[in-house]
């Protein structure tokens, strides 16, 4: 590697998490793994490869480009694109054998202007049962869509929705959404589509309520070891797959009253060991992490001053020389920093943090403690062969 900063992805932990989730949902339910946003920052191809070997049935991505990237790297399993694609790209999607989300009649009508392929378009119909994002809300909307779905070159494969609050202690709204989805499913059958794959459960819903998952679950957060129901005793033993590390590049002893960082954003409260580490907001470690801490020698080392583009400063608990390992995410000794800790600090979701880590940060892939691949600046190395696990 060419940097003192790197992320580690434990592919064996992803395999472990899949096994735990599979035991919870049972063998009859299909397992769709969400690998959108570069597998939540973990690496889409690498995660997809180990997921297939661990028994995952299909994948979900957000964008057409994400699906094509998987296809170009040898992933042949079913892929569902969760966001409606640009209608002009319909032939590209068909040529790559992708399932597409349909959320209204307008998209299908517009798609007709551009489709030249004679092959069928595989679609999953999205229902909005209360998230307020995408999908059919009313029976009348389904009535307008159904005739278009009956075209000979349309293969209706699925019906789905997404929960807004499956991770919350109060399940009232979750239950309301579930009942609305049941009603929409009955209407879908009445329109002549009785044999489709029905799915609604995200990580939280699948693990809390596995008896109501229908035909398939869509697992994102839990796949990567993120507890989808914070504060509740977990029903499965999930293991975090991602950690982030750097090394001290410079250390100095500053007297009380010295300023550190842009805009004089920190002032030493005593004589302090201040270290510089080479990771900043261009790597995804943004200003929002100011006031949080890192781990050095198994002890907390607070981030001090404003985080710079390429570097940041930390206050060491004692002198540590240049080259000392600094952990921003993961474990050192008896202490650890979880994605949920960082998410809570910034007022966001844990997966928001993992997707912030940019391609400037090399990913080191491990399986059972052995390095199985290293990827550096992946977006600039598209021609490089993917890492093959196993």
N, C-alpha and C positions, 0 to 999 in steps of 0.2 A: 504494500500500500504506500501511497505517497503522502499520507496525512497522519497526524497524531490523533485524529478523531475518527471514530468508527462506531457503527452499530452492529450488534450481534443478533442474529435471528436463529433461535433454536428450533429447527424443523422437527426434531423429535418431540418437542413439547406440543407443536401443532398436531402431530400424529396422536399424541396422548389425549389432547382435548377432543379430537374427533371421536376417539374410542369412547371417552366418557359421555359425550353427547349422544352417540349412537346407542349406548346402553340405556340412556334416559328415555329416548324417544321410541325405541323398539325397532325391530327389523323391517316392519311393514312400511314404514314411512320413508319416503325418499329424502335424501340429504342434499340440499343445494347450498354450496359454500359461496359466500359473498367475497369476491376478490377485486371489487372495485377500488378505485384510488390506489392502484398498485398494491392491492391486498392490504389496505389500511396502513401503507408504508412499509410493509414487510417484504414485498417483492412478489408480483403476481404470478410469474411463471414458476418460480421456486415453490411457492405455496401450492399452486395448482398441481404440480408434479407430486408432491408428497401427499396432498389431499386425495388424489386419485388412487395412490397406492394404499391409502388408509380407508378406502371404501366410500368416498364421496361420489354421488351420482351425477351432479350437474353443478354449474357455476352461474353466478349472477354478477353482472358488471353494470356500471352506470352509463357508459358511453360506447358507441360503435367502435371508436378507435381502440378502446380497451379490449373489446372482443376480438378485433382483428389482430391485435398484438398477441393474444393467446393463441389464435389459430396459426399465426406465422411462426410461433415457437413450439408447434407440435401438439397443442392441446386439442383433442378431437371430441371431447365430451360435450354434451349439450350445454349451450350458453344462452342465458336470457339477458337481454339488454333492458334494463329497468326504466330508462328514460326514453321517451319516443324519439326516434331518430329523425334527421332531416329527410323529408320525403324523396328528395332528389337522390338519396343514397340507397334507395330500396334494392337496386340490382346488386350492389356491393354486399348488402346484408344477406340476400338470397344466395349469392355465390359462395358465401362463407358459412352457409347452413346455420344461421342464427335465429333464435326465437326473439320476436320483437313485442314490445309493450304497445297495446292499443288502448287509449283512454277516452276517445271520442270518435264520432263518425267523420269529423272534418279531416282527420289525418288519413283515413282510408280513402276518402274522396280525392284528396290532394295527391296521394301516392299513385293513383291511377294515371296521372299525367306523365309519370316518369318510368313506370315499370315496363320493361321490354322483355324481361326473362319470362320464359314459359313455366318455370318451376314455381312451386307453391310458396307462399309467404306463411311462415309459422308464427302464430301470434298467441299471446296471453293477454286477456282482457283485464284491465285494472279497474277496481271499484274504489271509490272514495267513501269510506264508511265513517269518516270523522276526523281524519288527519288534515283535510282541507288542502291537499297538495295536488295529486293527479287522480283522475278516474271518474267513472260514472256515479252519480249520486241518486238519480231518480229512475224509476221504472220507464218513464217516457224516453230517457236517453238511451236505454238499452233497446227500446223498440225501434229507435231510429238507426241504431248501429247494427242490429241483427240481420237485416236483409243484405247488408254489405259483407257481413261475415260468411254468408252462405255462398259466396262466389266460388267457383270451381278451383280457383288458384289460391284460395285461403284455407289454411289448416289451423283450426282453432284448437290449441293444445292445452290452454290453461285459463283459470280464473283466479284472481288474487286480490288481496287488499293488504294494507299495512297499518299496524296499531300505533296509536299516538302515545299510549301510557301503560304499556304492558309491564314496564319496570317500576311502576308506582305502587306503594302499599295499598292505596284505595283502588280497587278493581272495578268500581262502578262504571266508569266510562269505557274501560276495556270490555266489559260484558255488554254494554250497549252496542259497541262496534261489532262485537261477535254476532249479536242477534241481527243486526242490519245485514251483515255478510250472509248469514243463513238465508235471509229473505231474498237477497240478490241472487244467491245460488239457485233457489227454487225458480225464480223468474228466468234465469239463464236456461234451466232445464226446460221450462215451458216454451222457450223460444226455439227449442230443437237442438240444444247442446248438452246432452246428459252425460257424456263420457269425456270429461276433460280432467286434467290434473288441477285440483283445488288446493290452494296454499295461502296461508295468512300469518303463520307464526314466525316472528323474528326470534333472536336468541332468548330474550326474556320470556316471551310467550311459550316457546318450545320447552324451556326448562321448568317453568312454573306450572304449566298446564298441558302436559304431553298427551293427554287423552283427547284434546280438542285441536289437533294439528292437521286434520284432514289428510291429504295425500302426500304432502311434502312440507318441509320446513326450510326457511332461508336463514342460515346462520352466518352472522358477521362477527360481532364483538367477541362472543364466546369462543370462536375458532382460535382467536389470538390470545386467549387467556384473560380477557377482560370480564369481570363479574358483571352480568347484565342487570342484576338486581342488588345494587349496593345496600349494605346494612342488613341484608337477610342472610341467614345461614344457607350457604350454597348447597344445592342438591347434587352438584357434581364437583369433582376435584379438578379445577382448571389451573393450568400453569402458564404464567406470562411467557411469551415467546420472544419479546423484544427487549433489548437493553442498549444503552448508549453510553459511550465512554470517550474520554480524551486524556491528555497528559499535560502536566505542568510544563510550560515552556520558559517561564521566567518567574522569579520570586524575589521580593524585596521586603525589607523591614521599614515600615513607615511609622513615624512618631504620631502621637496624638494630635488631632487637628488637621491632618493632611487630607486633601481632596483626592477622590478617585472617580474617574469616569467623566464622560461628557456632561457639560452644564453643572459641574461640581455636584454631581448627584449623590455622592456619598462622602462623608467625612469621618475619619477614624475617631473612635471614642477612646482609644488608648494606643499604646504601641502595638502594632498589628503586623503579622506576616500576610502580605498581599501577593497572591499568585495570579499570573495571567495564563489562560487556557485558550486554545485555538478553536473556538466554536462560537458562532454568533447568529444574528438574525437571518443572515443569508443561508445558513444551514437549517433554519427552522426554529432556532432557539431565540424567540423574539423577546421584545421588551416586556411582554406580559409575565415572563418568569422572574423578573426583578423582584427581589424580596424572598425568593425561594432559596433552596440550598442544594448543594451537591454532596457527595460522599468522598472523603479522602482518608485513607487509612482506617476505614470503618467508622469514621466520625463525620458529623455534619460540618460542612464548610459553606457558609452563606454566600450567595451571589451578591456582590456589592457594586454600586454604581450602575449606570445605564449599560445595557448589553450593546456591544458594538456590532458592526456588520460581520466581522470575521473572528472576533475575540470577545472575551469577557473576563472580569476579574472576580476572584473569590477570596474570602478571608479564611486563611488556614487556621485550624485549631492549634497547630504547632508548626515548627519548621519542617517542610518536606522539600526535597531537592527537585530540580528540573528532571522530568522524566517520570515523576510519580503519577500513577494512574488516578484519574478522577472519574467518578461515575455520576452521570446525570439522570440515568434511568436504569434501575436494576438493583442488584444487591452487592454490598461490601460488608464482610463480617456478619454481624447480627442485624445490621440495619439494611433497609431496602427502600427504594423509591418506586412506587407503582404508577402506571398511567393514570389511575384513578386519583392519586395524590396530586399529580400535576393538573389534571382536569379540574379538580376542585379548586386549586389555586387560581386558575384562570377563569373559573366560572363557566366551564364548558364540559363536553363529554370527553372521556378518556381517549376515544378514537380520534378526536380532533387533534390531540397532541401527536399521536403517532403519524398522522397524515401530514403534519407540518414539517416533519424531518425531510429535507430536500435531497435531491440526487447528488449534491456535493459531498454528502456523507457516505463513505463506502459501507457496503453491507457485507458482513462476514457470516456465512451460513455454516451452521454446525449441526451435526447429528450424533447423538451419544458422545458428545465431547470432542469429536473430530471435525476439523474443518473440511467441508465438502465443496466449498466454492467461495469466491470473493468477487463482488461486483462493485466497480467504481464508476461514478458518473454515468449511470446506465443510459440516460437519455441521449448521451453523445456517443454511445457505443452500440448502436442498434444492430450492427453487423456481427457483433460478438456472439458466439454460441452460448445458449442458455446453460446454466448449471444443471447437471443431471444428478439427481439424488439417488443414493443407494448403490 
